[in-house]
Amino acid sequence: MKNIAVIGTGYVGLVTGTCFAETGNNVVCVDIDANKVERMQNGEVPIYEPQLDVLFERNKKQGRLKFSTNLETAVADAEIIFLALPTPPGEDGSADLSYILGVADQLGKIIKDYKVIIDKSTVPVGTAEKVKNAISKNTQIGFDVVSNPEFLREGYAVSDFLKPDRVVIGTESAKARKILEELYKPFVRQGNPIYFMDEKSAELTKYAANSFLATKITFMNEIANFCEKVGADVDMVRKGIGSDARIGNRFLFPGIGYGGSCFPKDVQALVKSGSDHGFDFKIINSVMEVNERQKLIIVDKIKSFYGESLNGKSIALWGLAFKPDTDDIREAPALYIIDALLELGCKIKAFDPEAMENVESIYGNKITFCENQYEALEGSDFLIIATEWQVFRTPDFNKVKELLTDNVIFDGRNLYDLEDMKKLGMRYQSIGRETINE
């Protein structure tokens, strides 16, 4: 059992703190948002993440998971301190380290004994050194700064944490290494590796992983767009190349671009970090350019189908979150589509199982939010699918045909089988596949 403080209670911080409590550690999660802390103290989970509520309630009830706004009190007894703070992109794409360095400055003033201070946030190469310097200027107490990037997928974050593919730890301190080996031992009992490396390599590992996955997604989207030009079927191409063990079949599903809190920010930050060191990431720059276009490819298809004037069209939109099983709308393609269609004078009726409240905080009454997916269809000319929630995979198509004025679906996630759409008499457009306009 170890005493742990987790600074920041976003997706990463709250999952990290809850999962460490689940393995018997005493955890205090710290946040400057007093209202959020009070809600968590009262048993409310502030984010939607499958399985998190069960672990949260159990560990809070058993006293292993606590919440506070007082940094000094929270870290007093903690041997291990995780920094799970936001690193939002600046206008130039750089990662904003002000939250992390601000807390590091405070830690130097309040720590009274040895601590392992861990960067859990995704940060540029060299951040561990900056954190170390920020702490050192205010203390003579011994401490170690470690890079321990997270590899959590929203929607699967709890299972990813409890059963990680690998754990990456950047430290050259034998003392910190021993402490973290003990901490992570319960999570790697099946033999999954812990990779120890230097801090800079650990920091770059996270950026490189996310940028590679973003590249894989974007490559497949380009192939899908070319399939439409030449009459190939991207589903067949995807299966053909995915069966190659050197490529693998994950992240090959075409769609309307990547979004979320990680890929856009991390790809941008890696490019900016490269620029700061006189290095031009040509491939990754192209990935960003293609992804921006891909987010609006559905709007292009709609314009091609209806003509340039969409003023007054009523549209049903299924899906708002950037991916299923989350309420996260950061950089969600659906928001780019909404902005473009509102600019063209369209009316939008939207449904998402979890993300509507977050979207409403941005758009207010500019769009209509519905109780279920079928309500969104009522009086709408056509349907757009922007997020591949399971509930959208097997709808009542007779009801869809009955409620839609024009009987047209623009599917940004390729949810439906083309032959099924033909049999149903649907007019259907997807990504990288045959267009059905019967």
C-alpha positions as CSV (number, residue, x, y, z in Angstrom):
1,M,0.0,0.0,0.0
2,K,1.2,3.4,-0.9
3,N,0.0,7.0,-0.3
4,I,-0.6,8.7,-3.6
5,A,-1.7,12.2,-4.5
6,V,-3.1,12.9,-8.0
7,I,-3.2,16.5,-9.0
8,G,-5.9,17.1,-11.6
9,T,-9.2,15.2,-11.9
10,G,-9.9,15.2,-15.7
11,Y,-10.1,11.9,-17.6
12,V,-6.6,10.9,-16.9
13,G,-6.4,12.0,-13.3
14,L,-9.7,10.6,-12.1
15,V,-9.1,7.2,-13.8
16,T,-5.5,7.1,-12.5
17,G,-6.6,7.9,-8.9
18,T,-9.5,5.5,-8.9
19,C,-7.6,2.6,-10.4
20,F,-4.7,3.0,-8.0
21,A,-7.2,3.0,-5.1
22,E,-8.7,-0.2,-6.5
23,T,-5.4,-2.0,-5.9
24,G,-5.4,-1.0,-2.2
25,N,-3.5,2.3,-2.2
26,N,-4.7,5.4,-0.4
27,V,-5.3,8.1,-3.0
28,V,-6.2,11.8,-2.6
29,C,-7.3,13.5,-5.8
30,V,-6.7,17.3,-5.9
31,D,-8.5,19.9,-8.0
32,I,-8.8,23.7,-7.8
33,D,-12.4,23.5,-8.8
34,A,-14.2,23.5,-5.4
35,N,-17.6,22.8,-6.9
36,K,-16.2,19.7,-8.8
37,V,-14.5,18.5,-5.6
38,E,-17.7,18.8,-3.6
39,R,-19.6,16.9,-6.2
40,M,-17.1,14.1,-6.1
41,Q,-17.1,14.1,-2.3
42,N,-20.9,13.6,-2.6
43,G,-20.4,10.6,-4.8
44,E,-20.9,12.2,-8.2
45,V,-18.6,11.1,-11.1
46,P,-18.0,14.2,-13.2
47,I,-17.2,12.4,-16.4
48,Y,-18.8,9.6,-18.3
49,E,-16.4,6.6,-18.6
50,P,-17.7,3.0,-18.6
51,Q,-16.9,1.1,-15.4
52,L,-15.5,4.1,-13.6
53,D,-18.6,4.8,-11.5
54,V,-18.5,1.3,-9.9
55,L,-14.8,1.6,-8.9
56,F,-15.3,5.2,-7.8
57,E,-18.2,4.4,-5.5
58,R,-16.5,1.3,-4.0
59,N,-13.2,3.0,-3.2
60,K,-14.8,6.1,-2.0
61,K,-17.0,4.1,0.3
62,Q,-14.0,2.1,1.6
63,G,-12.0,5.3,2.3
64,R,-9.2,4.7,-0.2
65,L,-10.3,7.5,-2.6
66,K,-10.6,11.0,-1.3
67,F,-10.9,14.5,-2.8
68,S,-9.5,17.9,-1.8
69,T,-8.8,21.4,-3.0
70,N,-5.8,21.7,-0.6
71,L,-2.6,20.8,-2.3
72,E,-0.4,21.0,0.7
73,T,-2.6,18.7,2.8
74,A,-3.0,16.2,0.0
75,V,0.8,15.8,-0.7
76,A,1.9,15.9,3.0
77,D,1.8,12.1,3.4
78,A,2.1,11.1,-0.2
79,E,5.2,9.3,-1.3
80,I,4.1,9.5,-4.9
81,I,2.6,12.6,-6.6
82,F,1.0,12.3,-10.1
83,L,0.7,15.5,-12.2
84,A,-2.4,14.8,-14.4
85,L,-2.9,18.4,-15.5
86,P,-4.1,19.8,-18.8
87,T,-1.6,20.8,-21.5
88,P,-3.9,22.6,-23.9
89,P,-2.5,23.7,-27.3
90,G,-1.4,27.3,-27.7
91,E,-2.2,29.3,-30.9
92,D,1.1,28.0,-32.3
93,G,0.3,24.4,-31.5
94,S,2.7,24.2,-28.6
95,A,1.7,22.4,-25.4
96,D,0.8,24.9,-22.6
97,L,2.9,23.8,-19.6
98,S,1.7,26.6,-17.3
99,Y,-0.5,24.3,-15.2
100,I,2.2,21.7,-14.6
101,L,5.0,24.2,-13.9
102,G,2.7,26.2,-11.7
103,V,2.0,23.2,-9.5
104,A,5.7,22.2,-9.6
105,D,6.6,25.7,-8.3
106,Q,4.1,25.1,-5.4
107,L,5.4,21.7,-4.7
108,G,8.9,23.0,-4.1
109,K,7.6,25.2,-1.4
110,I,5.6,22.6,0.5
111,I,7.3,19.2,0.3
112,K,9.0,18.2,3.5
113,D,10.4,14.7,2.6
114,Y,11.3,12.6,-0.4
115,K,8.7,12.4,-3.2
116,V,8.4,10.7,-6.6
117,I,6.8,13.4,-8.8
118,I,5.4,11.9,-12.0
119,D,4.4,13.6,-15.2
120,K,1.2,11.7,-16.2
121,S,0.1,14.4,-18.6
122,T,1.3,14.2,-22.2
123,V,4.2,16.7,-22.4
124,P,6.9,17.7,-24.8
125,V,10.4,16.3,-24.7
126,G,12.3,18.1,-21.9
127,T,9.4,18.7,-19.6
128,A,10.7,16.5,-16.8
129,E,13.8,18.7,-16.7
130,K,11.7,21.8,-16.5
131,V,9.5,20.4,-13.7
132,K,12.7,19.4,-11.8
133,N,14.1,22.9,-12.1
134,A,10.8,24.5,-11.1
135,I,10.7,22.4,-7.9
136,S,14.5,22.7,-7.1
137,K,14.5,26.5,-7.0
138,N,12.2,26.3,-3.9
139,T,13.6,23.4,-1.9
140,Q,16.6,21.4,-0.8
141,I,14.5,18.3,-0.1
142,G,15.4,15.3,-2.2
143,F,12.9,14.2,-4.9
144,D,12.7,12.5,-8.3
145,V,10.8,13.6,-11.4
146,V,9.5,10.7,-13.6
147,S,7.8,10.6,-17.0
148,N,5.0,8.0,-17.0
149,P,2.8,8.7,-20.0
150,E,-0.7,7.3,-20.1
151,F,-2.1,5.2,-23.0
152,L,-5.8,5.3,-22.1
153,R,-8.5,5.2,-24.7
154,E,-11.6,7.1,-23.8
155,G,-14.4,4.6,-23.5
156,Y,-11.9,1.9,-22.4
157,A,-9.8,3.9,-20.0
158,V,-10.5,1.8,-16.9
159,S,-9.8,-1.6,-18.6
160,D,-6.7,0.0,-20.3
161,F,-5.4,1.1,-16.9
162,L,-6.1,-2.1,-15.0
163,K,-4.7,-4.3,-17.8
164,P,-2.2,-2.2,-19.7
165,D,-0.5,-3.4,-22.9
166,R,2.7,-1.9,-21.5
167,V,3.8,0.6,-18.9
168,V,6.4,3.2,-19.9
169,I,8.4,4.8,-17.2
170,G,11.1,7.4,-17.8
171,T,13.6,7.6,-14.9
172,E,17.3,7.1,-14.3
173,S,16.8,7.0,-10.5
174,A,17.1,3.5,-9.0
175,K,15.0,4.6,-6.0
176,A,12.2,5.9,-8.1
177,R,12.4,2.8,-10.3
178,K,11.9,0.5,-7.3
179,I,9.0,2.4,-6.0
180,L,7.2,2.4,-9.4
181,E,7.9,-1.3,-9.9
182,E,6.1,-2.0,-6.7
183,L,3.3,0.4,-7.6
184,Y,2.6,-1.2,-11.0
185,K,3.2,-4.8,-10.1
186,P,-0.6,-5.6,-9.6
187,F,-1.3,-4.4,-13.1
188,V,1.3,-6.5,-15.0
189,R,0.8,-9.9,-13.3
190,Q,0.1,-11.5,-16.7
191,G,3.5,-10.6,-18.0
192,N,2.8,-7.4,-19.9
193,P,6.0,-5.3,-19.9
194,I,7.2,-2.3,-17.9
195,Y,9.6,-0.4,-20.1
196,F,12.1,1.7,-18.1
197,M,13.9,4.4,-20.1
198,D,15.2,7.9,-19.8
199,E,12.8,10.7,-19.2
200,K,13.1,12.2,-22.7
201,S,12.5,8.9,-24.5
202,A,9.4,8.3,-22.4
203,E,8.0,11.7,-23.2
204,L,8.6,11.2,-26.9
205,T,7.1,7.7,-26.8
206,K,3.7,9.1,-26.1
207,Y,3.8,11.7,-28.9
208,A,5.2,9.2,-31.3
209,A,2.5,6.6,-30.5
210,N,-0.4,9.0,-30.9
211,S,1.1,10.6,-34.1
212,F,1.6,7.2,-35.7
213,L,-2.1,6.2,-34.9
214,A,-3.3,9.5,-36.3
215,T,-1.2,8.9,-39.4
216,K,-2.7,5.4,-39.8
217,I,-6.3,6.7,-39.6
218,T,-5.5,9.5,-42.0
219,F,-3.8,7.2,-44.5
220,M,-6.9,5.1,-44.5
221,N,-9.1,8.1,-45.1
222,E,-7.1,9.1,-48.1
223,I,-7.3,5.6,-49.5
224,A,-11.1,5.7,-48.9
225,N,-11.4,9.0,-50.8
226,F,-9.4,7.5,-53.7
227,C,-11.7,4.4,-53.7
228,E,-14.6,6.7,-54.5
229,K,-12.7,8.1,-57.5
230,V,-11.9,4.7,-59.0
231,G,-14.8,2.6,-57.9
232,A,-13.0,0.4,-55.4
233,D,-14.5,-0.6,-52.0
234,V,-12.6,0.6,-49.0
235,D,-14.0,-2.2,-46.9
236,M,-12.3,-4.8,-49.2
237,V,-9.1,-2.8,-49.3
238,R,-9.1,-2.5,-45.5
239,K,-9.5,-6.2,-45.0
240,G,-6.9,-6.9,-47.6
241,I,-4.2,-4.8,-46.0
242,G,-5.2,-5.4,-42.4
243,S,-4.6,-9.1,-42.7
244,D,-0.9,-8.3,-43.2
245,A,0.7,-8.8,-39.8
246,R,3.1,-6.0,-40.5
247,I,0.2,-3.6,-40.8
248,G,-2.6,-5.0,-38.5
249,N,-6.3,-4.4,-38.7
250,R,-6.7,-1.8,-36.1
251,F,-7.2,2.0,-36.8
252,L,-8.0,1.2,-40.5
253,F,-11.7,2.2,-40.4
254,P,-12.3,5.2,-42.6
255,G,-14.5,8.0,-41.5
256,I,-14.7,11.8,-41.0
257,G,-11.4,12.3,-39.3
258,Y,-9.9,11.9,-35.8
259,G,-10.8,14.2,-32.9
260,G,-10.7,14.1,-29.2
261,S,-8.5,15.4,-26.5
262,C,-5.3,13.5,-27.5
263,F,-4.6,13.0,-31.2
264,P,-5.2,16.6,-32.5
265,K,-3.3,18.2,-29.6
266,D,-0.4,15.7,-29.5
267,V,0.1,15.8,-33.3
268,Q,0.2,19.6,-33.2
269,A,2.6,19.6,-30.2
270,L,5.0,17.2,-31.8
271,V,5.2,19.3,-35.0
272,K,5.8,22.4,-32.9
273,S,8.4,20.7,-30.8
274,G,10.1,19.6,-34.0
275,S,10.0,23.2,-35.3
276,D,11.5,24.4,-32.1
277,H,14.5,22.1,-32.7
278,G,14.8,22.9,-36.4
279,F,13.1,19.7,-37.6
280,D,10.3,19.6,-40.1
281,F,7.8,16.7,-39.6
282,K,6.6,16.5,-43.2
283,I,4.4,13.5,-42.9
284,I,2.7,14.7,-39.7
285,N,2.1,18.1,-41.2
286,S,0.3,16.4,-44.1
287,V,-1.7,14.3,-41.6
288,M,-3.0,17.5,-39.9
289,E,-3.9,19.0,-43.3
290,V,-5.7,15.9,-44.5
291,N,-7.6,15.5,-41.3
292,E,-8.9,19.0,-41.3
293,R,-10.4,18.4,-44.8
294,Q,-11.8,15.0,-43.8
295,K,-13.9,16.5,-41.0
296,L,-16.0,18.3,-43.6
297,I,-16.2,15.6,-46.3
298,I,-19.8,14.8,-45.3
299,V,-20.7,18.5,-46.0
300,D,-19.1,18.2,-49.4
301,K,-21.2,15.1,-50.1
302,I,-24.3,16.9,-49.0
303,K,-23.6,19.9,-51.3
304,S,-22.9,17.6,-54.2
305,F,-26.2,15.8,-53.6
306,Y,-28.4,18.8,-53.0
307,G,-26.5,21.6,-54.8
308,E,-24.7,24.5,-53.1
309,S,-27.8,26.0,-51.5
310,L,-28.8,24.2,-48.3
311,N,-30.6,27.1,-46.8
312,G,-33.7,26.0,-44.8
313,K,-32.8,22.3,-44.9
314,S,-33.7,20.3,-41.8
315,I,-31.1,17.8,-40.7
316,A,-31.0,14.9,-38.3
317,L,-27.6,14.4,-36.7
318,W,-26.8,11.1,-34.9
319,G,-23.7,11.4,-32.7
320,L,-21.9,14.4,-31.2
321,A,-19.0,12.9,-29.1
322,F,-15.7,12.4,-31.0
323,K,-16.1,8.7,-30.5
324,P,-18.6,6.3,-28.8
325,D,-18.7,5.5,-25.1
326,T,-17.6,9.0,-24.0
327,D,-19.1,12.4,-23.5
328,D,-16.0,14.1,-24.8
329,I,-16.6,16.6,-27.6
330,R,-13.1,18.1,-27.9
331,E,-12.2,18.4,-31.6
332,A,-15.2,16.2,-32.4
333,P,-15.9,16.1,-36.2
334,A,-19.6,16.6,-35.5
335,L,-18.9,20.1,-34.2
336,Y,-17.2,21.1,-37.5
337,I,-20.1,19.7,-39.4
338,I,-22.6,21.6,-37.2
339,D,-20.7,24.9,-37.7
340,A,-20.6,24.4,-41.5
341,L,-24.3,23.6,-41.8
342,L,-25.4,26.4,-39.6
343,E,-23.4,28.8,-41.7
344,L,-25.3,27.4,-44.8
345,G,-28.7,28.1,-43.1
346,C,-29.6,24.6,-42.1
347,K,-31.7,23.6,-39.1
348,I,-30.2,20.7,-37.0
349,K,-31.9,18.2,-34.7
350,A,-29.3,16.2,-32.8
351,F,-29.1,13.1,-30.6
352,D,-26.2,11.6,-28.7
353,P,-26.5,9.2,-25.7
354,E,-24.0,11.1,-23.5
355,A,-22.6,14.3,-25.1
356,M,-25.7,16.5,-25.6
357,E,-25.2,18.5,-22.4
358,N,-21.6,19.4,-23.4
359,V,-22.7,20.5,-26.9
360,E,-25.6,22.5,-25.6
361,S,-23.2,24.5,-23.5
362,I,-21.6,25.7,-26.8
363,Y,-24.6,26.1,-29.1
364,G,-27.5,26.7,-26.8
365,N,-30.7,26.9,-28.8
366,K,-29.0,27.2,-32.2
367,I,-29.6,23.5,-32.6
368,T,-32.4,21.2,-31.2
369,F,-31.5,18.4,-28.8
370,C,-33.7,15.3,-28.9
371,E,-34.8,12.6,-26.4
372,N,-33.9,9.8,-28.8
373,Q,-32.6,9.2,-32.3
374,Y,-36.0,8.9,-33.9
375,E,-37.2,12.2,-32.6
376,A,-34.3,13.8,-34.4
377,L,-35.6,12.3,-37.7
378,E,-39.1,13.8,-37.4
379,G,-39.5,16.6,-40.0
380,S,-35.8,16.2,-41.1
381,D,-34.9,16.0,-44.8
382,F,-31.9,13.7,-44.3
383,L,-29.7,12.0,-41.7
384,I,-26.0,12.4,-40.9
385,I,-24.2,9.8,-38.7
386,A,-21.1,11.3,-37.0
387,T,-20.4,8.9,-34.1
388,E,-20.5,5.1,-34.2
389,W,-22.5,4.5,-31.1
390,Q,-23.8,0.9,-30.8
391,V,-27.4,2.2,-30.6
392,F,-27.1,3.5,-34.1
393,R,-25.9,0.2,-35.7
394,T,-29.3,-1.6,-35.9
395,P,-32.0,1.1,-36.1
396,D,-35.6,0.5,-37.3
397,F,-35.0,1.3,-40.9
398,N,-38.7,1.3,-41.7
399,K,-39.1,4.0,-39.1
400,V,-36.2,5.9,-40.6
401,K,-37.7,5.8,-44.1
402,E,-41.1,6.8,-42.7
403,L,-39.7,9.8,-40.7
404,L,-37.1,11.3,-43.2
405,T,-38.6,13.5,-45.9
406,D,-35.9,12.6,-48.5
407,N,-34.9,9.1,-47.3
408,V,-31.2,10.0,-47.5
409,I,-28.4,8.9,-45.1
410,F,-24.9,10.4,-45.1
411,D,-23.0,7.9,-43.0
412,G,-19.6,9.3,-41.8
413,R,-18.8,6.0,-40.0
414,N,-19.7,3.3,-42.5
415,L,-22.2,1.6,-40.1
416,Y,-24.4,-0.1,-42.6
417,D,-24.0,-2.9,-45.2
418,L,-24.4,-1.6,-48.8
419,E,-26.5,-4.6,-49.9
420,D,-28.9,-4.1,-47.0
421,M,-29.3,-0.4,-47.9
422,K,-30.2,-1.4,-51.5
423,K,-32.8,-3.9,-50.4
424,L,-34.3,-1.3,-48.0
425,G,-34.5,1.2,-50.8
426,M,-32.4,3.7,-48.9
427,R,-30.4,6.5,-50.6
428,Y,-27.1,6.1,-48.9
429,Q,-23.7,7.7,-49.0
430,S,-20.7,6.6,-46.9
431,I,-16.9,6.9,-47.0
432,G,-14.9,5.1,-49.7
433,R,-17.8,2.9,-50.9
434,E,-20.4,2.8,-53.6
435,T,-23.1,5.6,-53.5
436,I,-26.6,4.4,-53.5
437,N,-29.0,6.9,-55.0
438,E,-31.9,4.7,-56.1
